[in-house]
Amino acid sequence: DQFVAGAASGLAARLVTHPMDTIKSRMQVHAAATERTGHRGGALPRSGFGRNMITNTNTNINAFFGYYKGFGAVALGSPFASGMYFLGYETTKKTLAKVRGDDGGGETTTVAAAADNVLTGIVAQALAGIAYTPVDVIKERMQVSSVLPKHLKTNNGIDYRNVFDAVKTIAQNEGVKNGLMRGYWAQNFVWWPWSASYFVVYEKGVEIFSRSNTNNNNNNNNNNNDDDDDSAQTMYNVSPHAASAFTAATFATVLTHPLDLCKTRIQTMTAKGMNGGGGSGGGGATVAAVIAHRV
């Protein structure tokens, strides 16, 4: 049940957010690409290369589908990866509770709860990353294909026709380790701190909001009729989780975005494109290039 629920929720979320993810990925390679093509990174120009990065200059229907480049990989692999994530999270959480001898009736200290959230996030992401890294590599490359110059693209500058062509081509030309699993550790170093910080902030937020709402409900019991209490209780049951999730996701995204920028370049660009010449194109070189060029 946890696997199916995680898979369904993950796919639904990505269906809604994929256009913004496409724009993000294109903006993350924009500065590096423009530096290599004679334009200085920075604010996006009103026309030409920068404009095409965000919008498509063809018909509206083509522009719409352009935002969903790479979604086929997500649709095929993301449900499995999301299911693995939630399965790993719930399994690790229950295992840690058993190790402590907590049957659910005891009270966990703040430090222990925070440690559990960090560890469960790390384990869940490491497991999901095995399934999601190939999805991410294909998705990212297809998303940025329209904005990267040919000499900075992998696959000798040739765009993939579809997801299946991408899998076949990457496996044949780059292999599994250096191709389909490219950026696995970079992805983990994005999502480990993201997951850890998200669940710590989320769990704490639920605790704080729930405590506040409980106090409000107690105060309202003397002033409201039964119908009002039922309506208020329904709102309070939803609000703590929604507010906590929004706050946690915002905090985690801001915290890890520089690492995500490096991951995108590792997975989509040649070594020359990432660090300006030669080199292995590894994570360290990419991070150094990002810091040196302040992009």
SULKA-V278646 format. One line per field, one symbol per residue. ss: DSSP state (H for helix, E for strand, C for the rest). phi: phi as a letter, one per 20 degrees, with the letter a starting at -180 (. if undefined). Layout:
ss->???
phi->???
This chain:
ss->CHHHHHHHHHHHHHHHHHHHHHHHHHHHHHHHHHHHCCCCCCCCCCCCHHHHHHCCCCCHHHHHHHCCCCHHHHHHHHHHHHHHHHHHHHHHHHHHHHHHCCCCCCCCCHHHHHHHHHHHHHHHHHHHHHHHHHHHHHHHHHHHCCCCCHHHECHHHCCCCCHHHHHHHHHHHCCHHHHHCCCHHHHHHHHHHHHHHHHHHHHHHHHHHHHHHHHHHHHHCCCCCHHHHHHHHHHHHHHHHHHHHHHHHHHHHHHHHHHHHHHHHHHHECHHHHHCCCCCCCHHHHHHHHHHHCC
phi->.fffffffffffffffeggffffgffffegffffffdndefqffffbmgffffddeeefgfffffffdfnfgfffedfgffffffffffffffffffffemeeoeedeffffffffffffffffffffffeegfffgfgffffegedefgfdefmlnefffaffffgfffffednefedfdfngfffffeefffffffffffffffffffffffffffffgeddeffffffffffffeggfffffffffffffffdfgffgfffffeddfgffecnqlmemfffffgfffffelc
